[in-house]
Amino acid sequence: MTTTPTETAPATASPLRRLLPGAPAGRDPRGSTLLRHLAVAVFAGTLVVLVTNQLAPYQNLQVARVCAFLCVTAGHTVLVGLNGQLSLGHGALMATGAYTVALTQQALDERAVRGWWTLPASLLAGVAVTALGGLVVGLAAARLRGPYLAGVTLAVATLVPAVTTIFTGVFNGEQGLSFPAQTPPAALGAYFQPERWLAWIALAAALLTMLLLANLVRSRFGRSLRAVRDDEVAARLAGIPVARTQVLAFVVSAACAGLGGGVYAMLTATVAPGKFPLDLSLFLLMAIVIGGLGSLAGAVWGAVLLVALQDLPGLLTEHLSLSAGLAQRLEGNLALAVFGLVLIVVMLAAPGGLQGGVRALTARLRGAVRRRPATPRPPDR
């Protein structure tokens, strides 16, 4: 009796193999992926909430910034690491979401429309508008490769801030827009720390993003992303719509950037072109490379590093007696220089990024434990 290839294929087949007609479904033996990811999200959320109760206001704002950037880096690593599309314009996508939230909040406030639902509605509008922009960019990106794709996204990174300065009647030029700040609900008490409430909102957005992306990565669409990244010709022969997969990857990544930008604007209740410079897009790309491309855990490393290195120039100028001119030059260039140095060191020491280094170290420790000889038992008397 002859055995078909499908019957002999292992459960751990490659992403492309599992997408072929008749391939095994590859059900996870550890149980429901959604429930497992949901349990991790609840545990992480509870832990961070407990930590924020012990932090000072400025530290809670730092936690909120990390969560805002995590929304962006998680979507960015899906696009670059899992689908292989290089983007240098995610800072502009963040600005799109931030300005959409600001304009929506202003419009609601002018009409005296208030309520707990106004912020989620504004963030949802920011996600929708940014996803639409990602669709436009993705349609162009699906026809381009390599430096041409990088050039298009770089043009987007310079175009969006320029639009805000041209249409000053809508975006108020370099001064930007301001909107009502988010205050804690009255049920939390009159003395509840506003920065802690902002950290909780940013945490909810980050956990929702991570939960959705973690399930997306483990789905059939996630396998399609990896198959297109590995070999477009083979993926097309396997029946995968390559162009549509690439466009959808850009839409998903743009939506995450829009959510992160909206949360980032919410932290200060203001938005201006100076908050989204060109080097922000470079920082975002370097952050996911340092953290570990294609890994959502690496996106967490990248978000933490992004906030830490951006605050480094301010800490140095605060503790060192420097002239005003030197301090200004340090604030403008030091973060990029340190980011570049960290990128070189990490790529030499751990080519898979920080998360790849953690995995390698964990594998070595497990191997050392398994190879440890058993302690001989004393002879019976």
Order of alpha helices (4+ residues) and beta strands (2+ residues): alpha-alpha-alpha-alpha-alpha-alpha-alpha-alpha-beta-alpha-alpha-alpha-alpha-beta-alpha-alpha-alpha-alpha
